[in-house]
Amino acid sequence: KNENVKDSPVDLGEVIRFYDQAMMDLPDQARLKGMRGAGAGRVLDAKGERFADLSEGNRRVRVPLSRIPVHVQKAFIAAEDKRFYEHKGVDERGLIRAMIANLAPSGRPQGGSTITQQVAKNFLQTNEVSIERKAKEAILALRIERAISKDRILELYLNEIYLGLRSYGVAAAALNYFDKSLDRKSTRL
């Protein structure tokens, strides 16, 4: 509106320099298209066809999204990123909600990261805690959403998320906690 702002608290030059610095050396998000992760062994189904891949050390069982029950997919989306199918990698509403909630004096700190941002961090970034890493994560999330489908993002996430007992991914957690594969119902609670 052609307003003159004196003593602006934001130095636009610094913002541009920060953005340029964050853009430097970003990994290529296209690597996620064919990424499978570490697999040291295979689990076959009753027909002798590949069901999942196991990796050494920590228990990892990688399965295609089609083998993960829809109710499991929906549960993770409801808990982690309610607007997963609506945003383009970064959920501004979620970030604002988390910032406001974190201003409260008590309670568990909330994160504003989307599932796509968590995929960016888990596959393409480090666990460093810094504003620069979060900025890179957001930029990568926007790029990932243009490079691969939401289903592929969800598949990567559900196969990589740490769920305790050295279990990475929902299929490994099903084996560790219930001694059942994802396609078999557990009788144990």
N, C-alpha and C positions, 0 to 999 in steps of 0.2 A: 504494500500500500504506500510505497515511497516514504516510509517512516525512517527517520534517522535514529539509530539506536546507539547511544553513547555508552561506553564502557561495557560492551557486551561480555557476559561471563563466558562465552564460547568463542575461541579463536578459530575461525574457519580454516585458517592455514594449518593449524595443529591437527584439526580433524582430518583434513586431506592427507597430511603427512602420515598420520596414524593408519588411515585406510590403505595408503600406498604401501606402507611397511607390512601390514597384515596380508596384502595380496602377494607379496614376494614369497617365493618358494612354496606355494600351496601345492599339495600333491594333486595328481590327476584323478578326479572323481570317476572317470570312465573305467578305471581299474575295477570298480565294483561290479561291472556288468558280468564278468565271468569269474569273479572271485568265489572260491569254494572254501578257503580256509585250510588248516592243517588236517590231514586225514591219514591215519596210520593203519587203519583197518576198516573192514566193511562188515556191515550187518546185513544179512540177506533175509528176505521174507519167506513165507511158506512155499512160494513158487520158485525160490532160488534167485529171485531178482533183487537188485540192490535196494535196500531199504534206507540205510544210513551209513555215514562214515564215522569212525571213531578216531580220536587222536591220542597220542601218548601223554603221560603225565596227568594233566587234568582230564576229566571225562568230558568229551565232546561228542555229540551225536548230531550230525548235520542231516537235515531232512528237507525235502522241498515243501513249500508252503501248502501244497495240495495234501500233504500227509499230516499237517497240523490241524486238529479239529477247529472248526469255525468258532466254537464257543471259547476256545483258548485264545484265538486271535482277538476276538472281541473283548475278552477280559483284559488283555494287555493294553489294547487301545483305550479302553475305558479308564484304566488305572494310570496310564502313562501319558496319553496324548489324545484327549477326547475329540479334538478337531483334526485328527490325522488326515482324513480324506478331504478336508476343506482348505487347509493352508498349503503354501508352496515351499515348505521347508522350515520356516520360522513362524511361530504363532505369537503375534504381537500381544494378543489378549492374554495368553498364558504368561508371557514375560511380565506384563503389568500386574497380573494377579499375584505372581510370585514376589515381585518387588514390594507390593503393598503388604502381603502376608508376612514378609520377612522384616517389615518395620515393627511388627508387634513384638512386645518384650519377651514373650515366652513361646514355646512350641518348637517343633522341628523345622529347620530351615527348608524352604521349598525351592525347587528348581523350576526353571522355565523352559528347559530344553525339550524339544520335540523328539519323537522317535528318529526322525531323519538326522537331527543334530547328534543324537547318541550314536547313530551309525557312523557319522562323520568322525566323531571322537574315537570310537572303538576301532575303526578300520584305518583311518587316515591321519589321526592326530595322536598326541601324547596325553597323559593325565595331568600335565602341568596346570596349576591353578593360576590363571592370569587373564586379564582383560583381553590381551592380544590373542590368546588361544581361543577364547570365547568368540571373538570377532571372526577369526579364521573359521571356526566351527560353523558360524552362521552363514558365512559366505559359501563354504563348502556345501552346507545343507541346501541352499538355494540352487547351487549348481547340480547337486545330486538329483534333485527333483526334476531338473530338466533332462538329465542323462538317463535315468532309469525309472521304471514304473513304481508306483506305490506298493504293489504286491511284492516286487523284488526287494524294496527297502524293508518291508515288514518281515520278509523271509530272512534277510541278513540279520535283522535285529533279534528275531526269535531264536535264531541259531547261535547267537553270540552272547546274549545277556547272561550275566553271572547270577545264578540262583542258589548259591550255597553248596556246601559239601563237594567242592571242586567241580560243580556242574556248570557247564557253559551251554546254554540253550535249553529250550523246553523239553526236547527229547531226552537229553542226558538227565535232566531233573526228574522226569517221569521214571527213568530206570533207577536212579539213586534213591528217590523217596518212596516209590511205590513198587519197584521191581517189575514194571510193566512198560511195554513200548506204547507209543502214542495211540496206536490203533487198537489197543486192548484195554478194556475197562478194568479198573482196579477194584478189588473187593476190600482192600485195606483202607482205613481212614486215617 
